[in-house]
Amino acid sequence: MKLSDLIKGEKNLRLFGPADVFIKGITANSKEVRGSYIFFAYPGQRVDGRNFIPEAIKNGARVIVTDYPPERLPPNITYCVVPEVKKTLGLFTKRFYNNIDEKMAVVGITGTQGKTTVAYLLRYILLTAGYDCGLISTIKYYDGREWRVAENTTPEIYKIFSILATLYEKGIRFCVMEVSSHALSLDRVFGLKFKGAGFTNLSPEHLDFHETLEEYKEAKLRLFQNLTVDSFAVYNLDDAVGKEIGKLTKAKKISYGIKEKAMINGKVKKLRLSGMDFSIQIGDWEKRRRSFLFGEMNLYNMLCAFGLAWGLGIKEEIILAGIETFRGVKGRLERVENEKGFEIFIDYAHTPKALEGVLSTIKPLAKKIILVFGCGGDRDKTKRPMMGRVATELADWVIITSDNPRFEDPEKIMADIIKGISKNNYEKVLNRREAIKKAFQLAKRGDAVIIAGKGHEEYQIIGDQRVRFSDREEVERTLKLT
């Protein structure tokens, strides 16, 4: 595609150099630049991409898009100077890939908790219905050709379109993706056409980035504000922010809930550690089914996935068949089978609300709960004492340990957690491996050990290093040794 086709109709663009340049690829990473690429240079969260313009040119970039004034740009290259580089990246990428997103059904899922479970469940329902489906999630990406470990929950827009292009080439017309608040704030999905969007819930999270809960909420709402009349919005009517979505979106509305009267309602009928019986009701239509997932928080996830699949035109009985046979997601209330007589669960819960949900779900089903958890470094510090309070109020014994300390002192992180604790039912074990071992030593028949915070992650971030560490692997290793 020629640059002239990409810039057609752009009024706020200043062009320096020829426009008949042929473009073979788009990127915002100078190391990814190849011959005849267009390079977008803008300030990022950690580095300023404008400083890498010389490297991009050296690697073969033919066009640079940036907000630098012309006098600061080196000669002998074509430049497009625009006021909003990130938004221009979205628009140019969409054109470069011939609006492929509008030829597919792209479904976005946002919220504080539950995004990953909903995304995996919705994809599974579509598979049950006979449709292959792409996936962009916190854990992995699937482009119809291969599975890749995720770089970010929501990658940059040119990477999203690359995945969509591969899916389309493979004849796949569905893609489910998690949409993070960071992505919405940083315009990573600007210009992307969503066929549908789902909202799970909202509680304080990422306040190190958004600074206030209101800013965090506004970021989430952007996904629904940008939906068009030919798309649909699925939202949790039991959540205050969900109620706002129903008032602001132009899309077709599909509400769900457990407490409030919604378009789709659900109830937990019977709870067990191996799953639950539940019912789903739409008007006079009601069905009772069984799921391997359990707990109220997972019922919400199931209702959200049901609404999204329903919005895509999947029949109710097929949706229920998918829900019934779905085995869950790695690191999301993941049950580890063992012969010790006590239950073991691994969960990604790393916010007070998520931790409360996990503990409240397990509490009626276990004699005692032994919890292993920590908090990440260089992230929102305000939630640490709140997590300490929730942990010690709902668990019988708490082992506070290291999570991903990054550049913070793990002892300082644990001290912040302890500030919120008023009970004496905890201990500190800095080494996470030893903390898991200690939990197993304390557990008796009928108890439950919950290891929270890292879930699917297979590493610990210490300083700028990613050290191999998997809670699941450590659990299996410890079980063999005890």
Secondary structure, 3 states (H helix, E strand, C coil): CEHHHHCCCCCCCEEECCCCCECCEEECCHHHCCCCEEEECCECCCCEHHHHHHHHHHCCEEEEEECCCHHHCCCCCEEEECCCHHHHHHHHHHHHCCCHHHHCEEEEEECCCCHHHHHHHHHHHHHHCCCCCEEECCCEEECCCCEEECCCCCCCHHHHHHHHHHHHHCCCCEEEEECCHHHHHCCCCCCCCCCEEEECCCCCCCHHHHCCHHHHHHHHHHHHHCCCCCCEEEEECCCHHHHHHHHHCCCEEEEEECCCCCCEEEEEEEEECCEEEEEEEECCEEEEEEECCCCHHHHHHHHHHHHHHHHCCCCHHHHHHHHHHCCCCCCCCEECCCCCCCEEEEECCCCHHHHHHHHHHHHHHCCCEEEEECCCCCCCCCHHHHHHHHHHHHCCEEEECCCCCECCCHHHHHHHHHCCCCCCCEEECCCHHHHHHHHHHHCCCCCEEEEECCCCCCEEEECCEEEECCHHHHHHHHHHHC
